[in-house]
Amino acid sequence: MIPATPVPAQWPDRFGDELYRFALSRVSDADVAEELVQETFLSALDGLATFRAEASERTWLFVILRRKIIDHYRRAARAPHVGLDAFGDGGGPTEADYFDPSNGHWTAEQAPHSWLRADAALEQQELHEVLRLCQERLPRQQGAVFVMRFIEELSAEEICQELGLSSANYWVIVHRAKLQLRRCLEKHGLGQE
């Protein structure tokens, strides 16, 4: 039975840990995850009058948190990023070295190798840790697009709308994110024969 009136004083005890774990799995930064949960509780308090009990408090709070996570990545994608672009250093490989310009697919020489041995080489938890570390090294906009597409499973159209990207720009960002993740994972011993 869904309670008619939410009890905000109980939210941290009842839902705090679960909301935090969910946020942490999406943003990989403990401080940011805590802040997102706090923002969720504050937004829920502000919107308490609009709660219609059509869903449970838990579901309502998760919907708010998911929106906060998307907002976090939207802000991160628009924030200025000062750093070295993997494709702009002039001395390293370019996208054309990895992708066929006619179709956007990997070139035959650079096509990823099977990573089936990853399960044998690393425990599942270690694999996730390496993937998380590689994901954190992506530039802000690439990281935001990667999380929204492959973790939050938003469509390309939704991501373009949320981040104000053109379709072509979105696909370039996805290609670059995949390429950088591949390089990072291979640097850590995955996918190499």
C-alpha positions as CSV (number, residue, x, y, z in Angstrom):
1,M,0.0,0.0,0.0
2,I,1.3,3.4,-1.0
3,P,1.2,5.9,1.9
4,A,-0.9,9.0,1.2
5,T,1.5,11.5,2.7
6,P,5.3,11.4,2.4
7,V,7.3,11.7,5.6
8,P,10.4,13.7,4.7
9,A,12.1,13.3,8.1
10,Q,12.3,9.5,7.3
11,W,13.8,9.9,3.8
12,P,17.5,9.8,4.8
13,D,17.0,6.7,6.9
14,R,14.7,4.9,4.6
15,F,16.1,5.8,1.2
16,G,19.4,7.6,1.7
17,D,21.8,4.7,1.3
18,E,20.0,3.3,-1.7
19,L,19.8,6.7,-3.4
20,Y,23.5,7.3,-2.7
21,R,24.6,3.9,-4.1
22,F,22.5,4.6,-7.3
23,A,24.1,8.1,-7.6
24,L,27.6,6.8,-7.0
25,S,27.2,4.1,-9.6
26,R,26.3,6.9,-12.1
27,V,28.8,9.6,-11.2
28,S,31.7,7.7,-9.6
29,D,32.5,10.5,-7.2
30,A,31.4,10.1,-3.6
31,D,31.1,13.9,-2.9
32,V,29.1,14.5,-6.0
33,A,26.8,11.5,-5.2
34,E,26.2,12.9,-1.7
35,E,25.4,16.3,-3.1
36,L,23.0,14.8,-5.7
37,V,21.1,12.9,-3.0
38,Q,20.9,16.1,-0.9
39,E,19.6,18.0,-3.9
40,T,17.1,15.3,-4.5
41,F,15.8,15.6,-0.9
42,L,15.6,19.4,-1.2
43,S,13.8,19.2,-4.5
44,A,11.4,16.7,-3.1
45,L,10.7,19.0,-0.2
46,D,10.1,21.9,-2.5
47,G,7.7,19.7,-4.6
48,L,6.0,18.0,-1.7
49,A,2.7,19.7,-2.5
50,T,2.8,18.2,-6.0
51,F,3.3,14.6,-4.8
52,R,0.1,12.8,-5.8
53,A,0.8,9.3,-4.4
54,E,0.5,7.7,-7.8
55,A,3.9,6.1,-7.1
56,S,5.7,5.3,-3.9
57,E,7.9,7.8,-2.2
58,R,10.9,5.7,-3.2
59,T,10.0,5.8,-6.9
60,W,9.3,9.5,-6.7
61,L,12.7,10.2,-5.1
62,F,14.5,8.0,-7.7
63,V,12.8,9.9,-10.6
64,I,14.0,13.2,-9.0
65,L,17.5,11.8,-8.5
66,R,17.8,10.5,-12.1
67,R,16.8,14.0,-13.3
68,K,19.5,15.5,-11.0
69,I,22.1,13.2,-12.5
70,I,21.2,14.2,-16.0
71,D,21.4,17.9,-14.9
72,H,24.8,17.2,-13.4
73,Y,26.1,15.8,-16.7
74,R,24.5,18.6,-18.7
75,R,26.3,21.1,-16.5
76,A,29.6,19.2,-16.8
77,A,29.3,18.9,-20.6
78,R,28.9,22.7,-20.9
79,A,31.6,23.6,-18.4
80,P,34.8,24.7,-20.0
81,H,37.5,22.0,-20.0
82,V,41.1,22.9,-20.1
83,G,43.3,20.0,-21.0
84,L,45.1,18.2,-23.8
85,D,42.8,16.6,-26.3
86,A,43.9,13.2,-27.3
87,F,43.5,14.1,-31.0
88,G,45.0,17.6,-30.8
89,D,48.6,16.9,-29.6
90,G,49.9,16.7,-33.1
91,G,52.2,13.8,-32.4
92,G,49.9,11.0,-31.8
93,P,47.4,9.0,-33.8
94,T,44.3,10.7,-35.2
95,E,40.8,9.4,-35.7
96,A,41.6,8.5,-39.3
97,D,44.2,6.1,-38.0
98,Y,41.5,4.1,-36.3
99,F,38.3,4.7,-38.3
100,D,37.4,4.3,-41.9
101,P,36.3,7.8,-43.1
102,S,33.8,6.2,-45.6
103,N,31.7,4.4,-43.0
104,G,33.0,5.4,-39.5
105,H,33.8,1.8,-38.6
106,W,37.1,0.6,-37.2
107,T,39.8,0.0,-39.8
108,A,40.8,-3.7,-40.2
109,E,44.2,-3.2,-38.5
110,Q,42.7,-1.3,-35.5
111,A,39.5,-3.3,-35.0
112,P,39.2,-4.2,-31.3
113,H,40.3,-7.7,-30.3
114,S,38.1,-10.0,-28.4
115,W,38.1,-9.2,-24.7
116,L,36.8,-12.6,-23.6
117,R,40.0,-13.1,-21.6
118,A,39.1,-10.1,-19.4
119,D,37.0,-12.4,-17.2
120,A,40.0,-14.8,-16.8
121,A,42.5,-12.0,-16.3
122,L,40.6,-9.9,-13.8
123,E,37.9,-10.5,-11.3
124,Q,34.6,-8.8,-12.3
125,Q,35.0,-6.2,-9.6
126,E,38.5,-5.2,-10.9
127,L,37.2,-5.0,-14.4
128,H,34.5,-2.6,-13.3
129,E,37.1,-0.5,-11.4
130,V,39.3,-0.2,-14.4
131,L,36.4,0.8,-16.6
132,R,35.3,3.4,-14.0
133,L,38.8,4.8,-13.8
134,C,39.0,5.0,-17.6
135,Q,35.6,6.6,-17.8
136,E,36.7,9.3,-15.3
137,R,39.6,10.2,-17.6
138,L,37.3,11.2,-20.4
139,P,36.9,14.9,-21.0
140,R,33.8,16.3,-19.4
141,Q,31.5,16.4,-22.4
142,Q,32.6,12.9,-23.6
143,G,32.0,11.5,-20.1
144,A,28.6,13.1,-19.9
145,V,27.6,11.7,-23.3
146,F,29.0,8.3,-22.5
147,V,27.1,8.0,-19.2
148,M,23.8,9.4,-20.6
149,R,24.0,7.0,-23.6
150,F,25.5,3.8,-22.2
151,I,24.6,3.9,-18.5
152,E,21.4,6.0,-18.3
153,E,20.5,4.5,-21.8
154,L,19.0,7.7,-23.2
155,S,18.5,7.9,-26.9
156,A,20.8,10.0,-29.1
157,E,17.9,12.4,-29.7
158,E,17.4,12.9,-26.0
159,I,21.1,13.5,-25.4
160,C,21.3,16.0,-28.2
161,Q,18.3,17.8,-26.8
162,E,19.6,17.8,-23.2
163,L,23.1,18.9,-24.1
164,G,22.3,21.1,-27.1
165,L,24.3,19.0,-29.5
166,S,23.9,18.5,-33.2
167,S,23.5,14.9,-34.4
168,A,26.9,15.0,-36.1
169,N,28.6,16.5,-33.0
170,Y,27.0,13.8,-30.9
171,W,28.4,11.0,-33.1
172,V,31.9,12.5,-33.1
173,I,31.8,12.7,-29.3
174,V,30.6,9.0,-29.1
175,H,33.4,7.9,-31.4
176,R,36.1,9.8,-29.5
177,A,34.8,8.5,-26.1
178,K,34.9,4.9,-27.4
179,L,38.4,5.4,-28.8
180,Q,39.7,6.9,-25.6
181,L,38.1,4.2,-23.5
182,R,39.5,1.6,-25.7
183,R,43.0,3.1,-25.4
184,C,42.7,3.3,-21.6
185,L,41.4,-0.3,-21.2
186,E,44.1,-1.7,-23.5
187,K,46.7,0.3,-21.5
188,H,45.5,-1.7,-18.5
189,G,45.9,-5.0,-20.3
190,L,42.4,-5.6,-21.7
191,G,41.9,-6.5,-25.3
192,Q,45.5,-7.2,-26.1
193,E,46.7,-10.5,-27.4
